Every structure is written in structure tokens, then in C-alpha cells.
Amino acid sequence: MCFRPPSTSGSIKCPDCGTQNASDAKVCENCGAELPDAPSVPKAPSAPKAPVVPKAPGAPMAPSAPAVPKAPK
Ligand SMILES: [Zn+2]
């Protein structure tokens, strides 16, 4: 892996205001917001999402749902 998160090791970034807090801080020292428990490893954003199949408007083969009638523009 060559992905390196910004140098935040040893600190917890407040999800609310972005203040860097000590890694053992329970709440943000700036706004008092609850901080995530452990800095640990952030979840990789590379989780494969289900492939989004774009539904073609007026496709002859509709999957299943009759769904919403499309309003004419
Ligand atoms: Zn904060």
C-alpha cells in the first residue's frame, strides 16, 4: 500500500471542528464534541461499492419495478 494518511498519528481530529486533539482525549478540547475512541486505522475508503447500473430511461427491458411514471419534460 502506498496510501498514507496525513500526519495525524498520535492525535484525533475532531469530526466536528477539525481540531487536533491528543490521542487519549475523549472529547474535543475546542468544541467538546465526542471523539472517536481509538485513532487506530481509519477504514479504507476503497470498499468496493455495488456497481451502479444506470437505468436507461425508457429502456425496453425494465428490471422489475414498474416504478414511478416519468413526467414529460
Ligand atoms: Zn471540535
N, CA, C, O and the ligand as a Tripos MOL2 file, in Angstrom:
@<TRIPOS>MOLECULE
protein
  293   291    74     0     0
PROTEIN
NO_CHARGES

@<TRIPOS>ATOM
      1 N           0.8280   -1.2060    0.0000 N.3       1 MET1
      2 CA          0.0000    0.0000    0.0000 C.3       1 MET1
      3 C           0.8630    1.2560    0.0000 C.2       1 MET1
      4 O           1.8620    1.3490    0.7130 O.2       1 MET1
      5 N           0.4680    2.1750   -0.7830 N.am      2 CYS2
      6 CA          1.2440    3.4020   -0.8200 C.3       2 CYS2
      7 C           0.4110    4.5800   -0.3350 C.2       2 CYS2
      8 O           0.7990    5.7430   -0.4380 O.2       2 CYS2
      9 N          -0.7310    4.2280    0.1880 N.am      3 PHE3
     10 CA         -1.5950    5.3020    0.6640 C.3       3 PHE3
     11 C          -1.1980    5.7170    2.0670 C.2       3 PHE3
     12 O          -1.2040    4.9020    2.9900 O.2       3 PHE3
     13 N          -0.8590    6.9660    2.2250 N.am      4 ARG4
     14 CA         -0.5170    7.4590    3.5530 C.3       4 ARG4
     15 C          -1.4320    8.5930    3.9550 C.2       4 ARG4
     16 O          -1.5120    9.6240    3.2880 O.2       4 ARG4
     17 N          -2.1120    8.3810    5.0460 N.am      5 PRO5
     18 CA         -2.9890    9.4550    5.5330 C.3       5 PRO5
     19 C          -2.1450   10.6170    6.0050 C.2       5 PRO5
     20 O          -0.9710   10.4340    6.3270 O.2       5 PRO5
     21 N          -2.7040   11.7880    6.0530 N.am      6 PRO6
     22 CA         -1.9800   12.9530    6.5670 C.3       6 PRO6
     23 C          -1.4430   12.6780    7.9610 C.2       6 PRO6
     24 O          -1.9890   11.8600    8.7010 O.2       6 PRO6
     25 N          -0.3790   13.3620    8.3060 N.am      7 SER7
     26 CA          0.2860   13.0630    9.5720 C.3       7 SER7
     27 C          -0.5970   13.4120   10.7600 C.2       7 SER7
     28 O          -0.4520   14.4700   11.3740 O.2       7 SER7
     29 N          -1.4970   12.5200   11.0660 N.am      8 THR8
     30 CA         -2.3670   12.7520   12.2140 C.3       8 THR8
     31 C          -2.1190   11.6990   13.2740 C.2       8 THR8
     32 O          -2.8420   11.6100   14.2670 O.2       8 THR8
     33 N          -1.0890   10.9060   13.0490 N.am      9 SER9
     34 CA         -0.8340    9.8470   14.0050 C.3       9 SER9
     35 C          -0.5460   10.4350   15.3750 C.2       9 SER9
     36 O           0.2250   11.3850   15.5100 O.2       9 SER9
     37 N          -1.1730    9.8620   16.3800 N.am     10 GLY10
     38 CA         -0.9520   10.3600   17.7280 C.3      10 GLY10
     39 C          -1.9320   11.4240   18.1000 C.2      10 GLY10
     40 O          -1.8730   11.9790   19.1970 O.2      10 GLY10
     41 N          -2.8350   11.7180   17.1980 N.am     11 SER11
     42 CA         -3.8430   12.7080   17.5430 C.3      11 SER11
     43 C          -5.1710   12.3460   16.9190 C.2      11 SER11
     44 O          -5.2500   11.6160   15.9310 O.2      11 SER11
     45 N          -6.1880   12.8710   17.5170 N.am     12 ILE12
     46 CA         -7.5180   12.5990   16.9890 C.3      12 ILE12
     47 C          -8.1110   13.8950   16.4590 C.2      12 ILE12
     48 O          -8.1860   14.9070   17.1560 O.2      12 ILE12
     49 N          -8.5180   13.8290   15.2300 N.am     13 LYS13
     50 CA         -9.1050   15.0170   14.6480 C.3      13 LYS13
     51 C         -10.5840   15.0830   14.9830 C.2      13 LYS13
     52 O         -11.3310   14.1280   14.7720 O.2      13 LYS13
     53 N         -10.9770   16.1990   15.4940 N.am     14 CYS14
     54 CA        -12.3790   16.3640   15.8500 C.3      14 CYS14
     55 C         -13.2320   16.2950   14.5850 C.2      14 CYS14
     56 O         -13.0070   17.0360   13.6290 O.2      14 CYS14
     57 N         -14.2070   15.4010   14.5950 N.am     15 PRO15
     58 CA        -15.0720   15.2580   13.4220 C.3      15 PRO15
     59 C         -15.9570   16.4780   13.2360 C.2      15 PRO15
     60 O         -16.5630   16.6870   12.1850 O.2      15 PRO15
     61 N         -16.0060   17.2560   14.2710 N.am     16 ASP16
     62 CA        -16.9220   18.3900   14.2410 C.3      16 ASP16
     63 C         -16.2470   19.6620   13.7740 C.2      16 ASP16
     64 O         -16.7290   20.3350   12.8630 O.2      16 ASP16
     65 N         -15.1120   19.9930   14.4130 N.am     17 CYS17
     66 CA        -14.4830   21.2700   14.0990 C.3      17 CYS17
     67 C         -13.1100   21.0830   13.4690 C.2      17 CYS17
     68 O         -12.5260   22.0320   12.9450 O.2      17 CYS17
     69 N         -12.5960   19.8520   13.5220 N.am     18 GLY18
     70 CA        -11.3240   19.5990   12.8480 C.3      18 GLY18
     71 C         -10.1140   19.8550   13.7150 C.2      18 GLY18
     72 O          -8.9800   19.7620   13.2450 O.2      18 GLY18
     73 N         -10.3350   20.1700   14.9470 N.am     19 THR19
     74 CA         -9.2100   20.4070   15.8480 C.3      19 THR19
     75 C          -8.4800   19.1090   16.1550 C.2      19 THR19
     76 O          -9.0970   18.0710   16.3890 O.2      19 THR19
     77 N          -7.1550   19.1870   16.1490 N.am     20 GLN20
     78 CA         -6.3710   18.0190   16.5070 C.3      20 GLN20
     79 C          -6.2990   17.9070   18.0240 C.2      20 GLN20
     80 O          -5.8470   18.8190   18.7170 O.2      20 GLN20
     81 N          -6.7520   16.7770   18.5100 N.am     21 ASN21
     82 CA         -6.7200   16.5560   19.9480 C.3      21 ASN21
     83 C          -5.7460   15.4390   20.2810 C.2      21 ASN21
     84 O          -5.3670   14.6430   19.4220 O.2      21 ASN21
     85 N          -5.3500   15.3990   21.5440 N.am     22 ALA22
     86 CA         -4.4590   14.3320   21.9810 C.3      22 ALA22
     87 C          -5.1270   12.9870   21.7330 C.2      22 ALA22
     88 O          -6.3500   12.8590   21.7870 O.2      22 ALA22
     89 N          -4.2910   11.9900   21.4600 N.am     23 SER23
     90 CA         -4.8290   10.6830   21.0940 C.3      23 SER23
     91 C          -5.6270   10.0570   22.2300 C.2      23 SER23
     92 O          -6.4230    9.1410   22.0200 O.2      23 SER23
     93 N          -5.4020   10.5630   23.4250 N.am     24 ASP24
     94 CA         -6.1440    9.9810   24.5470 C.3      24 ASP24
     95 C          -7.3140   10.8650   24.9640 C.2      24 ASP24
     96 O          -7.9810   10.6100   25.9680 O.2      24 ASP24
     97 N          -7.5430   11.8890   24.1860 N.am     25 ALA25
     98 CA         -8.6430   12.7880   24.5140 C.3      25 ALA25
     99 C          -9.9750   12.1080   24.2480 C.2      25 ALA25
    100 O         -10.1480   11.3760   23.2740 O.2      25 ALA25
    101 N         -10.8870   12.3710   25.1300 N.am     26 LYS26
    102 CA        -12.2170   11.7550   24.9680 C.3      26 LYS26
    103 C         -13.1450   12.6950   24.2130 C.2      26 LYS26
    104 O         -14.0100   12.2880   23.4360 O.2      26 LYS26
    105 N         -12.9190   13.9540   24.4830 N.am     27 VAL27
    106 CA        -13.7380   14.9460   23.7970 C.3      27 VAL27
    107 C         -12.8480   16.0290   23.2100 C.2      27 VAL27
    108 O         -11.7090   16.2200   23.6350 O.2      27 VAL27
    109 N         -13.3870   16.7260   22.2360 N.am     28 CYS28
    110 CA        -12.6210   17.7710   21.5890 C.3      28 CYS28
    111 C         -12.3280   18.9020   22.5730 C.2      28 CYS28
    112 O         -13.2110   19.3720   23.2920 O.2      28 CYS28
    113 N         -11.0780   19.3210   22.5850 N.am     29 GLU29
    114 CA        -10.7200   20.3780   23.5350 C.3      29 GLU29
    115 C         -11.2230   21.7300   23.0650 C.2      29 GLU29
    116 O         -11.2420   22.7040   23.8180 O.2      29 GLU29
    117 N         -11.6220   21.7680   21.8290 N.am     30 ASN30
    118 CA        -12.1070   23.0360   21.2860 C.3      30 ASN30
    119 C         -13.6160   23.1800   21.3910 C.2      30 ASN30
    120 O         -14.1230   24.1950   21.8690 O.2      30 ASN30
    121 N         -14.3230   22.1600   20.9410 N.am     31 CYS31
    122 CA        -15.7820   22.2900   20.9160 C.3      31 CYS31
    123 C         -16.4730   21.2990   21.8410 C.2      31 CYS31
    124 O         -17.6770   21.3850   22.0820 O.2      31 CYS31
    125 N         -15.6880   20.3560   22.3550 N.am     32 GLY32
    126 CA        -16.2700   19.4280   23.3220 C.3      32 GLY32
    127 C         -17.0130   18.2720   22.6800 C.2      32 GLY32
    128 O         -17.6930   17.5030   23.3590 O.2      32 GLY32
    129 N         -16.8800   18.1560   21.3880 N.am     33 ALA33
    130 CA        -17.5680   17.0630   20.7170 C.3      33 ALA33
    131 C         -16.9010   15.7380   21.0720 C.2      33 ALA33
    132 O         -15.7050   15.6820   21.3540 O.2      33 ALA33
    133 N         -17.6920   14.6860   21.0510 N.am     34 GLU34
    134 CA        -17.1490   13.3750   21.3590 C.3      34 GLU34
    135 C         -16.2050   12.9430   20.2560 C.2      34 GLU34
    136 O         -16.4980   13.0720   19.0670 O.2      34 GLU34
    137 N         -15.0660   12.4270   20.6810 N.am     35 LEU35
    138 CA        -14.0890   11.9920   19.6880 C.3      35 LEU35
    139 C         -14.1680   10.4870   19.5310 C.2      35 LEU35
    140 O         -14.5150    9.7720   20.4710 O.2      35 LEU35
    141 N         -13.8500   10.0170   18.3600 N.am     36 PRO36
    142 CA        -13.8130    8.5760   18.1300 C.3      36 PRO36
    143 C         -12.8480    7.9070   19.0950 C.2      36 PRO36
    144 O         -11.8100    8.4680   19.4460 O.2      36 PRO36
    145 N         -13.1950    6.7300   19.5090 N.am     37 ASP37
    146 CA        -12.4680    6.0480   20.5700 C.3      37 ASP37
    147 C         -10.9760    5.9360   20.3220 C.2      37 ASP37
    148 O         -10.1680    6.5220   21.0430 O.2      37 ASP37
    149 N         -10.6230    5.1880   19.3080 N.am     38 ALA38
    150 CA         -9.2070    4.9830   19.0440 C.3      38 ALA38
    151 C          -8.8320    5.5620   17.6990 C.2      38 ALA38
    152 O          -9.5910    5.4700   16.7340 O.2      38 ALA38
    153 N          -7.6450    6.1630   17.6430 N.am     39 PRO39
    154 CA         -7.1930    6.6830   16.3570 C.3      39 PRO39
    155 C          -7.0030    5.5390   15.3740 C.2      39 PRO39
    156 O          -7.3860    5.6370   14.2080 O.2      39 PRO39
    157 N          -6.4300    4.4910   15.8380 N.am     40 SER40
    158 CA         -6.2100    3.2510   15.0840 C.3      40 SER40
    159 C          -6.1640    3.4520   13.5710 C.2      40 SER40
    160 O          -5.7430    4.4950   13.0720 O.2      40 SER40
    161 N          -6.5990    2.4480   12.8800 N.am     41 VAL41
    162 CA         -6.5440    2.5330   11.4290 C.3      41 VAL41
    163 C          -7.8820    2.9830   10.8680 C.2      41 VAL41
    164 O          -8.9160    2.3600   11.1060 O.2      41 VAL41
    165 N          -7.8430    4.0490   10.1370 N.am     42 PRO42
    166 CA         -9.0840    4.5040    9.5110 C.3      42 PRO42
    167 C          -9.5550    3.4900    8.4860 C.2      42 PRO42
    168 O          -8.7520    2.8520    7.8050 O.2      42 PRO42
    169 N         -10.8340    3.3550    8.3900 N.am     43 LYS43
    170 CA        -11.3470    2.3940    7.4320 C.3      43 LYS43
    171 C         -11.0280    2.8360    6.0160 C.2      43 LYS43
    172 O         -11.2380    3.9850    5.6270 O.2      43 LYS43
    173 N         -10.5260    1.9010    5.2820 N.am     44 ALA44
    174 CA        -10.1640    2.2350    3.9190 C.3      44 ALA44
    175 C         -11.4000    2.6010    3.1280 C.2      44 ALA44
    176 O         -12.4010    1.8850    3.1380 O.2      44 ALA44
    177 N         -11.3140    3.7240    2.4460 N.am     45 PRO45
    178 CA        -12.4540    4.1640    1.6430 C.3      45 PRO45
    179 C         -12.5610    3.3850    0.3480 C.2      45 PRO45
    180 O         -13.3690    3.6940   -0.5270 O.2      45 PRO45
    181 N         -11.7200    2.3650    0.2530 N.am     46 SER46
    182 CA        -11.6620    1.6550   -1.0240 C.3      46 SER46
    183 C         -12.6240    0.4730   -1.0660 C.2      46 SER46
    184 O         -12.5180   -0.3990   -1.9290 O.2      46 SER46
    185 N         -13.5570    0.4570   -0.1300 N.am     47 ALA47
    186 CA        -14.5260   -0.6270   -0.1460 C.3      47 ALA47
    187 C         -15.2900   -0.5960   -1.4620 C.2      47 ALA47
    188 O         -15.8630    0.4170   -1.8610 O.2      47 ALA47
    189 N         -15.2730   -1.7320   -2.1060 N.am     48 PRO48
    190 CA        -15.9510   -1.7900   -3.4160 C.3      48 PRO48
    191 C         -17.4470   -1.5980   -3.2670 C.2      48 PRO48
    192 O         -18.1310   -2.3610   -2.5850 O.2      48 PRO48
    193 N         -17.9220   -0.5900   -3.9030 N.am     49 LYS49
    194 CA        -19.3620   -0.3630   -3.8330 C.3      49 LYS49
    195 C         -20.0610   -1.2010   -4.8850 C.2      49 LYS49
    196 O         -19.4830   -1.5680   -5.9080 O.2      49 LYS49
    197 N         -21.2890   -1.4850   -4.6110 N.am     50 ALA50
    198 CA        -22.0510   -2.2270   -5.5960 C.3      50 ALA50
    199 C         -22.1070   -1.4040   -6.8700 C.2      50 ALA50
    200 O         -22.4060   -0.2100   -6.8560 O.2      50 ALA50
    201 N         -21.8160   -2.0700   -7.9520 N.am     51 PRO51
    202 CA        -21.8090   -1.3560   -9.2390 C.3      51 PRO51
    203 C         -23.1660   -0.7450   -9.5290 C.2      51 PRO51
    204 O         -24.1950   -1.4200   -9.5200 O.2      51 PRO51
    205 N         -23.1350    0.5190   -9.7810 N.am     52 VAL52
    206 CA        -24.4050    1.1930  -10.0460 C.3      52 VAL52
    207 C         -24.7710    1.0320  -11.5050 C.2      52 VAL52
    208 O         -24.0620    1.4800  -12.4060 O.2      52 VAL52
    209 N         -25.8780    0.3880  -11.7030 N.am     53 VAL53
    210 CA        -26.3290    0.2220  -13.0760 C.3      53 VAL53
    211 C         -27.2780    1.3520  -13.4300 C.2      53 VAL53
    212 O         -28.3930    1.4420  -12.9160 O.2      53 VAL53
    213 N         -26.8160    2.1870  -14.2980 N.am     54 PRO54
    214 CA        -27.6650    3.3040  -14.7040 C.3      54 PRO54
    215 C         -28.8690    2.8000  -15.4670 C.2      54 PRO54
    216 O         -28.7500    2.0590  -16.4430 O.2      54 PRO54
    217 N         -30.0060    3.2100  -15.0090 N.am     55 LYS55
    218 CA        -31.1930    2.7640  -15.7200 C.3      55 LYS55
    219 C         -31.4640    3.6760  -16.9030 C.2      55 LYS55
    220 O         -31.6700    4.8820  -16.7690 O.2      55 LYS55
    221 N         -31.4530    3.0710  -18.0160 N.am     56 ALA56
    222 CA        -31.7300    3.8730  -19.1940 C.3      56 ALA56
    223 C         -33.1920    4.2700  -19.1960 C.2      56 ALA56
    224 O         -34.0780    3.4410  -18.9910 O.2      56 ALA56
    225 N         -33.4250    5.5250  -19.4260 N.am     57 PRO57
    226 CA        -34.8140    5.9980  -19.4610 C.3      57 PRO57
    227 C         -35.5540    5.3630  -20.6150 C.2      57 PRO57
    228 O         -35.1160    5.4210  -21.7640 O.2      57 PRO57
    229 N         -36.6590    4.7690  -20.2990 N.am     58 GLY58
    230 CA        -37.4590    4.1750  -21.3620 C.3      58 GLY58
    231 C         -36.8310    2.9130  -21.9200 C.2      58 GLY58
    232 O         -37.0470    2.5450  -23.0740 O.2      58 GLY58
    233 N         -36.0330    2.2480  -21.0580 N.am     59 ALA59
    234 CA        -35.4400    1.0040  -21.5220 C.3      59 ALA59
    235 C         -36.5230   -0.0350  -21.7310 C.2      59 ALA59
    236 O         -37.4290   -0.1680  -20.9080 O.2      59 ALA59
    237 N         -36.4360   -0.7600  -22.8130 N.am     60 PRO60
    238 CA        -37.4640   -1.7600  -23.1290 C.3      60 PRO60
    239 C         -37.5190   -2.8700  -22.0920 C.2      60 PRO60
    240 O         -38.5840   -3.4220  -21.8140 O.2      60 PRO60
    241 N         -36.3500   -3.1970  -21.5150 N.am     61 MET61
    242 CA        -36.3420   -4.2720  -20.5440 C.3      61 MET61
    243 C         -36.2620   -3.7080  -19.1270 C.2      61 MET61
    244 O         -35.1740   -3.5790  -18.5650 O.2      61 MET61
    245 N         -37.3670   -3.3880  -18.5790 N.am     62 ALA62
    246 CA        -37.3820   -2.9080  -17.2040 C.3      62 ALA62
    247 C         -37.1380   -4.0830  -16.2750 C.2      62 ALA62
    248 O         -37.7290   -5.1480  -16.4510 O.2      62 ALA62
    249 N         -36.2750   -3.8990  -15.2920 N.am     63 PRO63
    250 CA        -35.9110   -4.9720  -14.3550 C.3      63 PRO63
    251 C         -37.1270   -5.5990  -13.7110 C.2      63 PRO63
    252 O         -37.4270   -6.7650  -13.9670 O.2      63 PRO63
    253 N         -37.8280   -4.8580  -12.8870 N.am     64 SER64
    254 CA        -38.9730   -5.4450  -12.2040 C.3      64 SER64
    255 C         -39.9860   -4.3990  -11.7660 C.2      64 SER64
    256 O         -41.1910   -4.5210  -11.9870 O.2      64 SER64
    257 N         -39.4490   -3.3790  -11.1420 N.am     65 ALA65
    258 CA        -40.3760   -2.4000  -10.5880 C.3      65 ALA65
    259 C         -40.9760   -1.5310  -11.6790 C.2      65 ALA65
    260 O         -40.2590   -0.9140  -12.4670 O.2      65 ALA65
    261 N         -42.3030   -1.4910  -11.7150 N.am     66 PRO66
    262 CA        -42.9900   -0.6010  -12.6540 C.3      66 PRO66
    263 C         -42.6960    0.8490  -12.3000 C.2      66 PRO66
    264 O         -42.6720    1.7360  -13.1530 O.2      66 PRO66
    265 N         -42.4720    1.0510  -11.0040 N.am     67 ALA67
    266 CA        -41.9800    2.3170  -10.5110 C.3      67 ALA67
    267 C         -42.7900    3.5370  -10.9050 C.2      67 ALA67
    268 O         -43.9690    3.4870  -11.2550 O.2      67 ALA67
    269 N         -42.0490    4.6450  -10.8180 N.am     68 VAL68
    270 CA        -42.7410    5.9150  -10.9940 C.3      68 VAL68
    271 C         -42.8360    6.3030  -12.4630 C.2      68 VAL68
    272 O         -41.8420    6.2460  -13.1870 O.2      68 VAL68
    273 N         -43.9960    6.6860  -12.8920 N.am     69 PRO69
    274 CA        -44.1410    7.1640  -14.2650 C.3      69 PRO69
    275 C         -43.3580    8.4510  -14.4380 C.2      69 PRO69
    276 O         -43.4280    9.3530  -13.6040 O.2      69 PRO69
    277 N         -42.6280    8.5240  -15.5050 N.am     70 LYS70
    278 CA        -41.8020    9.7000  -15.6880 C.3      70 LYS70
    279 C         -42.5970   10.8410  -16.2760 C.2      70 LYS70
    280 O         -43.2920   10.7220  -17.2860 O.2      70 LYS70
    281 N         -42.4530   11.9450  -15.5890 N.am     71 ALA71
    282 CA        -43.1680   13.1150  -16.0740 C.3      71 ALA71
    283 C         -42.4870   13.6500  -17.3120 C.2      71 ALA71
    284 O         -41.2640   13.7830  -17.3490 O.2      71 ALA71
    285 N         -43.2560   13.9490  -18.3040 N.am     72 PRO72
    286 CA        -42.6940   14.5120  -19.5440 C.3      72 PRO72
    287 C         -42.1040   15.8880  -19.2690 C.2      72 PRO72
    288 O         -42.6500   16.6790  -18.5000 O.2      72 PRO72
    289 N         -40.9830   16.1480  -19.9140 N.am     73 LYS73
    290 CA        -40.3670   17.4300  -19.6660 C.3      73 LYS73
    291 C         -41.1060   18.5480  -20.4270 C.2      73 LYS73
    292 O         -40.7220   19.7140  -20.3360 O.2      73 LYS73
    293 ZN        -14.1500   20.0150   17.9600 Zn       74 ZN74
@<TRIPOS>BOND
     1     1     2 1
     2     2     3 1
     3     3     4 2
     4     3     5 am
     5     5     6 1
     6     6     7 1
     7     7     8 2
     8     7     9 am
     9     9    10 1
    10    10    11 1
    11    11    12 2
    12    11    13 am
    13    13    14 1
    14    14    15 1
    15    15    16 2
    16    15    17 am
    17    17    18 1
    18    18    19 1
    19    19    20 2
    20    19    21 am
    21    21    22 1
    22    22    23 1
    23    23    24 2
    24    23    25 am
    25    25    26 1
    26    26    27 1
    27    27    28 2
    28    27    29 am
    29    29    30 1
    30    30    31 1
    31    31    32 2
    32    31    33 am
    33    33    34 1
    34    34    35 1
    35    35    36 2
    36    35    37 am
    37    37    38 1
    38    38    39 1
    39    39    40 2
    40    39    41 am
    41    41    42 1
    42    42    43 1
    43    43    44 2
    44    43    45 am
    45    45    46 1
    46    46    47 1
    47    47    48 2
    48    47    49 am
    49    49    50 1
    50    50    51 1
    51    51    52 2
    52    51    53 am
    53    53    54 1
    54    54    55 1
    55    55    56 2
    56    55    57 am
    57    57    58 1
    58    58    59 1
    59    59    60 2
    60    59    61 am
    61    61    62 1
    62    62    63 1
    63    63    64 2
    64    63    65 am
    65    65    66 1
    66    66    67 1
    67    67    68 2
    68    67    69 am
    69    69    70 1
    70    70    71 1
    71    71    72 2
    72    71    73 am
    73    73    74 1
    74    74    75 1
    75    75    76 2
    76    75    77 am
    77    77    78 1
    78    78    79 1
    79    79    80 2
    80    79    81 am
    81    81    82 1
    82    82    83 1
    83    83    84 2
    84    83    85 am
    85    85    86 1
    86    86    87 1
    87    87    88 2
    88    87    89 am
    89    89    90 1
    90    90    91 1
    91    91    92 2
    92    91    93 am
    93    93    94 1
    94    94    95 1
    95    95    96 2
    96    95    97 am
    97    97    98 1
    98    98    99 1
    99    99   100 2
   100    99   101 am
   101   101   102 1
   102   102   103 1
   103   103   104 2
   104   103   105 am
   105   105   106 1
   106   106   107 1
   107   107   108 2
   108   107   109 am
   109   109   110 1
   110   110   111 1
   111   111   112 2
   112   111   113 am
   113   113   114 1
   114   114   115 1
   115   115   116 2
   116   115   117 am
   117   117   118 1
   118   118   119 1
   119   119   120 2
   120   119   121 am
   121   121   122 1
   122   122   123 1
   123   123   124 2
   124   123   125 am
   125   125   126 1
   126   126   127 1
   127   127   128 2
   128   127   129 am
   129   129   130 1
   130   130   131 1
   131   131   132 2
   132   131   133 am
   133   133   134 1
   134   134   135 1
   135   135   136 2
   136   135   137 am
   137   137   138 1
   138   138   139 1
   139   139   140 2
   140   139   141 am
   141   141   142 1
   142   142   143 1
   143   143   144 2
   144   143   145 am
   145   145   146 1
   146   146   147 1
   147   147   148 2
   148   147   149 am
   149   149   150 1
   150   150   151 1
   151   151   152 2
   152   151   153 am
   153   153   154 1
   154   154   155 1
   155   155   156 2
   156   155   157 am
   157   157   158 1
   158   158   159 1
   159   159   160 2
   160   159   161 am
   161   161   162 1
   162   162   163 1
   163   163   164 2
   164   163   165 am
   165   165   166 1
   166   166   167 1
   167   167   168 2
   168   167   169 am
   169   169   170 1
   170   170   171 1
   171   171   172 2
   172   171   173 am
   173   173   174 1
   174   174   175 1
   175   175   176 2
   176   175   177 am
   177   177   178 1
   178   178   179 1
   179   179   180 2
   180   179   181 am
   181   181   182 1
   182   182   183 1
   183   183   184 2
   184   183   185 am
   185   185   186 1
   186   186   187 1
   187   187   188 2
   188   187   189 am
   189   189   190 1
   190   190   191 1
   191   191   192 2
   192   191   193 am
   193   193   194 1
   194   194   195 1
   195   195   196 2
   196   195   197 am
   197   197   198 1
   198   198   199 1
   199   199   200 2
   200   199   201 am
   201   201   202 1
   202   202   203 1
   203   203   204 2
   204   203   205 am
   205   205   206 1
   206   206   207 1
   207   207   208 2
   208   207   209 am
   209   209   210 1
   210   210   211 1
   211   211   212 2
   212   211   213 am
   213   213   214 1
   214   214   215 1
   215   215   216 2
   216   215   217 am
   217   217   218 1
   218   218   219 1
   219   219   220 2
   220   219   221 am
   221   221   222 1
   222   222   223 1
   223   223   224 2
   224   223   225 am
   225   225   226 1
   226   226   227 1
   227   227   228 2
   228   227   229 am
   229   229   230 1
   230   230   231 1
   231   231   232 2
   232   231   233 am
   233   233   234 1
   234   234   235 1
   235   235   236 2
   236   235   237 am
   237   237   238 1
   238   238   239 1
   239   239   240 2
   240   239   241 am
   241   241   242 1
   242   242   243 1
   243   243   244 2
   244   243   245 am
   245   245   246 1
   246   246   247 1
   247   247   248 2
   248   247   249 am
   249   249   250 1
   250   250   251 1
   251   251   252 2
   252   251   253 am
   253   253   254 1
   254   254   255 1
   255   255   256 2
   256   255   257 am
   257   257   258 1
   258   258   259 1
   259   259   260 2
   260   259   261 am
   261   261   262 1
   262   262   263 1
   263   263   264 2
   264   263   265 am
   265   265   266 1
   266   266   267 1
   267   267   268 2
   268   267   269 am
   269   269   270 1
   270   270   271 1
   271   271   272 2
   272   271   273 am
   273   273   274 1
   274   274   275 1
   275   275   276 2
   276   275   277 am
   277   277   278 1
   278   278   279 1
   279   279   280 2
   280   279   281 am
   281   281   282 1
   282   282   283 1
   283   283   284 2
   284   283   285 am
   285   285   286 1
   286   286   287 1
   287   287   288 2
   288   287   289 am
   289   289   290 1
   290   290   291 1
   291   291   292 2
@<TRIPOS>SUBSTRUCTURE
     1 MET1         2 RESIDUE 1 A MET
     2 CYS2         6 RESIDUE 1 A CYS
     3 PHE3        10 RESIDUE 1 A PHE
     4 ARG4        14 RESIDUE 1 A ARG
     5 PRO5        18 RESIDUE 1 A PRO
     6 PRO6        22 RESIDUE 1 A PRO
     7 SER7        26 RESIDUE 1 A SER
     8 THR8        30 RESIDUE 1 A THR
     9 SER9        34 RESIDUE 1 A SER
    10 GLY10       38 RESIDUE 1 A GLY
    11 SER11       42 RESIDUE 1 A SER
    12 ILE12       46 RESIDUE 1 A ILE
    13 LYS13       50 RESIDUE 1 A LYS
    14 CYS14       54 RESIDUE 1 A CYS
    15 PRO15       58 RESIDUE 1 A PRO
    16 ASP16       62 RESIDUE 1 A ASP
    17 CYS17       66 RESIDUE 1 A CYS
    18 GLY18       70 RESIDUE 1 A GLY
    19 THR19       74 RESIDUE 1 A THR
    20 GLN20       78 RESIDUE 1 A GLN
    21 ASN21       82 RESIDUE 1 A ASN
    22 ALA22       86 RESIDUE 1 A ALA
    23 SER23       90 RESIDUE 1 A SER
    24 ASP24       94 RESIDUE 1 A ASP
    25 ALA25       98 RESIDUE 1 A ALA
    26 LYS26      102 RESIDUE 1 A LYS
    27 VAL27      106 RESIDUE 1 A VAL
    28 CYS28      110 RESIDUE 1 A CYS
    29 GLU29      114 RESIDUE 1 A GLU
    30 ASN30      118 RESIDUE 1 A ASN
    31 CYS31      122 RESIDUE 1 A CYS
    32 GLY32      126 RESIDUE 1 A GLY
    33 ALA33      130 RESIDUE 1 A ALA
    34 GLU34      134 RESIDUE 1 A GLU
    35 LEU35      138 RESIDUE 1 A LEU
    36 PRO36      142 RESIDUE 1 A PRO
    37 ASP37      146 RESIDUE 1 A ASP
    38 ALA38      150 RESIDUE 1 A ALA
    39 PRO39      154 RESIDUE 1 A PRO
    40 SER40      158 RESIDUE 1 A SER
    41 VAL41      162 RESIDUE 1 A VAL
    42 PRO42      166 RESIDUE 1 A PRO
    43 LYS43      170 RESIDUE 1 A LYS
    44 ALA44      174 RESIDUE 1 A ALA
    45 PRO45      178 RESIDUE 1 A PRO
    46 SER46      182 RESIDUE 1 A SER
    47 ALA47      186 RESIDUE 1 A ALA
    48 PRO48      190 RESIDUE 1 A PRO
    49 LYS49      194 RESIDUE 1 A LYS
    50 ALA50      198 RESIDUE 1 A ALA
    51 PRO51      202 RESIDUE 1 A PRO
    52 VAL52      206 RESIDUE 1 A VAL
    53 VAL53      210 RESIDUE 1 A VAL
    54 PRO54      214 RESIDUE 1 A PRO
    55 LYS55      218 RESIDUE 1 A LYS
    56 ALA56      222 RESIDUE 1 A ALA
    57 PRO57      226 RESIDUE 1 A PRO
    58 GLY58      230 RESIDUE 1 A GLY
    59 ALA59      234 RESIDUE 1 A ALA
    60 PRO60      238 RESIDUE 1 A PRO
    61 MET61      242 RESIDUE 1 A MET
    62 ALA62      246 RESIDUE 1 A ALA
    63 PRO63      250 RESIDUE 1 A PRO
    64 SER64      254 RESIDUE 1 A SER
    65 ALA65      258 RESIDUE 1 A ALA
    66 PRO66      262 RESIDUE 1 A PRO
    67 ALA67      266 RESIDUE 1 A ALA
    68 VAL68      270 RESIDUE 1 A VAL
    69 PRO69      274 RESIDUE 1 A PRO
    70 LYS70      278 RESIDUE 1 A LYS
    71 ALA71      282 RESIDUE 1 A ALA
    72 PRO72      286 RESIDUE 1 A PRO
    73 LYS73      290 RESIDUE 1 A LYS
    74 ZN74       293 GROUP 0 **** ****
